[in-house]
Amino acid sequence: MGRGVSEPALPDRAAMLELAAQEIIRAWESFDRPRPRESVVDEALAARLLDSLPEEPGDPAAAMRDAGRVLDASISPARPLYLAYIGSTGLATGALASALASTYDVNLAAHAAAGEFLDGQALRWTAAFVGYPHADGAFTSGGQVSNLSALVAAREQALPGSREHGLEGRRGAVYCSREAHHSVVRAVEIAGLGTAAVRGLDIDADRRVRPELIDAEIAADREAGVTPVAIVATAGTTLTGAVDPIAALADVAERHGVWLHVDGAYGLPAARTPSGAALFRGLERADSVTLDAHKWLGVPIVRDAACLNAAFGHRESYMLHRADAHNPVDRTLEYSRPFNSLKLWMAFRIHGAAALRGWIERSIGHARRLAAVLEADPEFEVLHRPQLSTLCFQHRPAGVEDLDEHNFELAHSVQTDGRAYLAPADLDGRVCLRVCFVNFRTTDDEVDDAISVIRELGARIRSAPTDRPPPRPAPR
């Protein structure tokens, strides 16, 4: 018997592939330089995006063209002067790997043959790239799931049996900087410990958590019957790029027998660069680390493979194990896990680790260059010393009474203009401009261009103040 319904198919796959290639090449070419202005959605496209659900087949070529137009009129972090948040850089090898992975649709929940070997090699390469003694780990959908995976493993070690029986009245605590990413708080909540279990502690003059405060909090918690679950060191805070003192925190963790997790979602790829290496001393002593390959390079890596199996391993009748072997899903929270590692594997294979470190080093240099230029300009104030590639600063022209309002409006004006793209942030109660350099395409000349745009627009809005009260933007 034949099929009751014919399989959906493209009428001309070769032609559609050619159209897709043209759209991708056009995008890559547009990423080579900043936009002259922000792109907008034209009226005809906007109207089509309000159409109702199509019941009948449409023109594949028209659909492909509209998809390209939508993406081109969207905010893309791949552009050289996208400086607002810590986004992806649109590396061409990643796009090619995504296309291949989507074509084959390999699922890394159960046995995936050669895919598992490549996945494991990509993990080993990632660990070697940052100088961490890898034992096991998994590629995840992002930093949130990576941090959750690590903290669930830490919870199972500190509170054995909690996976099966729950906390059973036990209380736990997680210690971190007050500027740790909110994904840490969410992970603690999802792990069943509760928001109150997060000890967000004060920072020093370099915006790093103070180890002596964590030491004292752990002692006080133990005295109160609270079990310390994990210390989280942030390796590159989202707000300022600060790297917590990992070696000193490792001393505290070892003294108290507490799991040390390094959230390196943003900053960890800089761990073996000339400018960043000293900031990451002690990394090899951490029990787990995470980094987001889609940013500067989610990938959680642990030293003890048994910890992940204790947290996530399972045996089900619909997914049998081969002898004592583990299925890939026994290492991670996510079940139907796509072949994300292929993108990073392709980048390492094609570009090599030295090239990737070189681009990270240049990014750090851009932040320092910008800081030096702004420090020499009396109209600007640099609000912290850049440790990695993030910088917060205020535009402070003479005659402006409300600097918070002025800087918020300046950030909005830069975003609307489109030649550069940055974000407002709140640093110690002051609205400021925040930039983060992670794009390999950005050049020194483009850094100078961004400064010129900020100066130009700052002068323009100073002469045309707004009556709108400034919101207090969250730092992430």
Helices and strands as residue ranges (DSSP letters): H 13-31, H 43-48, H 60-72, H 92-104, H 114-130, E 136-137, H 143-158, H 162-165, E 172-177, H 182-190, G 195-197, E 198-201, H 211-223, E 227-234, H 246-256, E 259-263, G 268-272, G 277-280, G 283-285, E 288-291, E 299-302, H 305-312, G 328-331, H 341-351, H 353-375, E 380-382, E 390-395, H 403-417, E 423-427, E 430-436, H 444-462
